[in-house]
């Protein structure tokens, strides 16, 4: 398997050693926004994820093309809750344990496809993570104090 691509913010941080052209910093892709109702009824866990995604991922999750994947992930969340309850009743039940682990792997990979980690958003070309250093933070506070 080949090496995974390095997020753009990491390349900028180390000075772009490959000297390949990087996207312009702060460049944002425009995606048609909006909210969609779930395609099918969801349980509590799935409904919570549905609202969270539309509340936090609205800038990159498309209500047109991503809604089916999001529906599947929400249904996986509901399945996970049922499996967790069964696991808590009898943690020695191998089938339940294996189903729970497999469901959690599917959830993780599906959330990754939807861009819910910084590296996935960078891979999609939608975000760059910039951690503010303590010095930057202190200088910003000083500038705000001097201006105000």
N, C-alpha and C positions, 0 to 999 in steps of 0.2 A: 504494500500500500504506500502511496506517495505521502510526502510530508504535507500536513495541512497548511493552508495559506496563513501567513502572519497578518494580524490586524494592522490596519493603516496607522493607528496611533502608536503601535510598537515600532513600526518602521520609522516614523517621525522622531520618536524618542531616541533611537540609536543612530540617527543621522542618515537614514536611507542608504545602507551600505551597498545595495544592489544597483543604485543610481537609476532605477526605473522611475518613470513619471508617476507621481502620486496625485490623487484627486485633490482639487483645491480644498484647503481647510475650511470647514464650515459649510461646505456644499450640501444642500438638502434636497432630497428627491421629493417631488410633490405627488402625493397620493390622494385620490378622492376620498374625503372623510365621510363620516356618517356612522349611524348606529343601525344595526340589524337585530331583529328579534331572532331567537334561536329557531332553527329549522324544525326541531322536535323538542318535546318536553324534556327538561333537565331536572336532576335532583338538586339538593341544596349545594353540594360541592361544585357541581358543574355550572350551576347558575351563578355562583360566586365568582368562579373563574371567568365566565362570560362577561360579567359586569366589570371585573378587574381589567380584562384585556381591552374592552372598549373605553375604559377610563384611563389606562396608562399606555396602551400600545396603539392608540388611535392614530398616531402620526405615521405609522408604517404598516399597520394591518389594514388590508383592503376589505371593505364590506362587500365587494364584488367577488374577488378571486380567493380570498382566504377564509371565507365563512364556512366552507365545508370542512376544511382541516380543523378549524376552531371548534366546530360542532363535535367532531370526533374526539378531540382532546378533552372537551368538557364531559363527554360521555365516559371517557377513560377515567376522569377524576371521580365520577359517580361510581364506576366499577371499583376503583381503588378503595373508596369508603366502605363498600360492601365487603370486599376482601379483607380490609383491616378489621372490621367487626368480627368476621369469621376467624381471623387469625388470633384476635384477643381472646376469643372463646376457647380455642384449642391451638396453641402455638406449635404443637408437634405434628399437626396435619400437613403432610408434605405437599399435597396437591394445592392447598390454599396458599402455602408459603411460596411455592414456585410461581403460581399465578400472580400473586402480589408482586413478586420481584419482576416478572415479565411485564406486568402492567406499568410499574414504575419506570422501567427502561423505555417503554413506548411513550410515556408521558414526557420524559426527559428529551427524547429525540424529536418528538413533535413540537415541544416548546422551542427547541433549537431551530426547527424549520420555520417557526413563526418569528424568530429573531428576538428571543427573550433573554439573551446574554449579550454583554458588550462585544464579545468577539463575533457572535453571529450577526449582530447589527453592522459591525464593521465589514464583515464578509459580504453582507448584502449591500454595502456601500451607503448605509443610511446614517451612521453615527460614528463619532470619534470620541473616545474617552480621554479627558484631560484632567489629571489629578492636580489639584492646586497645592503647591508646596507651602510649608509654613511661612517662608519668606514672602511668597506672593500674597498669602492671607494677611500677614502683618502689614504689608505695603498697601493693600486694599483698604484695611481698617484706617490706616493713617491718612490716606487720601480722602476717605469719606469724612473723617474727623476734620481735616483741614478745609474741605469744601463746605461743611455744614456749620 
